[in-house]
Amino acid sequence: MKQKKEGLVNNKVTIIGLGEIGSDTLKETNKKRKDVFGVDINPKILSKLSSEGYNVGNEIPISDVYIIAVYLTEQVMEVIKKINCTNNPLIVIESTVEPGTYKTIQEWKKKNNYRFDIVLFPHRFNPQDKEHHIFNLNRVIGGDKLSIKRAINFYKYFMPLNLIHVTTPEIAELSKPMENAYRFLEIAIAEEIKMLCEEKGIDFNKLRKAMNTKWNINVKEAKNGINGKCLPKDTDIINNFFDENKIIKNAIEIDKRYKEYVKKKKNVSGE
Ligand SMILES: NC(=O)c1ccc[n+]([C@@H]2O[C@H](COP(=O)([O-])OP(=O)(O)OC[C@H]3O[C@@H](n4cnc5c(N)ncnc54)[C@H](O)[C@@H]3O)[C@@H](O)[C@H]2O)c1
């Protein structure tokens, strides 16, 4: 934990990590409060947001509330260790973290006798999906009673309370990567069905369309393999955590084979 630094502005809310999630969170929270500060280590992001009129910088000021939206668990840990907690702040982790992170933080807090409240409030933001953006979607929150109370007291000005679902910290941190691993699995099923169909000259899209007319069936699309920033990363988190699992391991293998299959098909068709 850093000691109080002279010259840093004392803002009430600081958002750390201004990427996809953090920059939109900064913009949305700014609509309701003017004491929000954004922190990132990337100068390009800082100059863009600053040119748009947002209050940003590369040092973490003393605040009452910290929202962490960096990409990886290691970065979350690095950021937490830099926070000045002399005024008993509320720390909200919106990043997706590895299971066990909450426990590690609690042990570190106890060992160092630090004072702060902390909740896990993993984001479910879906790019290009205005109906599931920053504050207009169901979200899960986990922490101890007092931390949850403080967090809800903060978020109630930004989102309807019925969208916030309280659970334990362990479930909150596991639910997010598990949701993404589950989606990974569903897409891998579609990829496997598509490869099997095409081997036998069957049109996968026609089959999928026919199957999906059933009310409780939803076969996903199979496109170019599972890419993007979150699904592969979070599926790896689950695969490593439940290292005896069969199904996620298979899904990862199927997706790998499917990507090679798509590449081969493109080479043959000259695309
Ligand atoms: N992008 C999505 O669609 C999405 C959806 C749901 C959840 N998430 C999760 O939210 C988290 C953030 O995702 P993202 O897509 O916004 O990531 P991102 O990579 O776009 O942004 C992360 C930002 O953190 C900054 N950063 C890294 N280390 C830092 C440090 N020490 N101090 C300050 N800033 C630092 C980076 O410069 C970057 O701008 C991840 O855990 C991700 O899995 C993302």
The ligand as a Gaussian input file, in Angstrom:
#p B3LYP/6-31G(d) Opt

LIG

0 1
 N      -14.392000      -6.492000     -22.823000
 C      -15.455000      -7.198000     -22.505000
 O      -16.357000      -7.418000     -23.323000
 C      -15.609000      -7.766000     -21.114000
 C      -16.868000      -8.218000     -20.715000
 C      -17.033000      -8.702000     -19.433000
 C      -15.941000      -8.770000     -18.562000
 N      -14.718000      -8.349000     -18.980000
 C      -13.601000      -8.428000     -18.033000
 O      -13.334000      -7.101000     -17.542000
 C      -11.932000      -6.912000     -17.356000
 C      -11.472000      -5.745000     -18.203000
 O      -11.676000      -6.084000     -19.558000
 P      -11.422000      -5.028000     -20.730000
 O      -11.921000      -5.684000     -21.955000
 O      -11.936000      -3.697000     -20.346000
 O       -9.823000      -5.035000     -20.739000
 P       -8.883000      -4.043000     -21.558000
 O       -7.648000      -4.787000     -21.848000
 O       -9.646000      -3.410000     -22.669000
 O       -8.574000      -2.884000     -20.492000
 C       -7.767000      -3.061000     -19.379000
 C       -7.059000      -1.740000     -19.122000
 O       -6.312000      -1.853000     -17.909000
 C       -5.134000      -1.101000     -18.068000
 N       -4.172000      -1.519000     -17.055000
 C       -3.453000      -2.674000     -16.977000
 N       -2.670000      -2.676000     -15.881000
 C       -2.921000      -1.516000     -15.233000
 C       -2.443000      -0.930000     -14.031000
 N       -1.511000      -1.557000     -13.279000
 N       -2.908000       0.279000     -13.670000
 C       -3.825000       0.934000     -14.424000
 N       -4.321000       0.438000     -15.576000
 C       -3.876000      -0.778000     -15.980000
 C       -4.709000      -1.363000     -19.491000
 O       -3.811000      -0.365000     -19.958000
 C       -6.051000      -1.350000     -20.217000
 O       -6.372000      -0.064000     -20.718000
 C      -11.284000      -8.259000     -17.703000
 O      -11.069000      -9.013000     -16.544000
 C      -12.306000      -8.914000     -18.640000
 O      -12.211000     -10.319000     -18.634000
 C      -14.536000      -7.826000     -20.226000

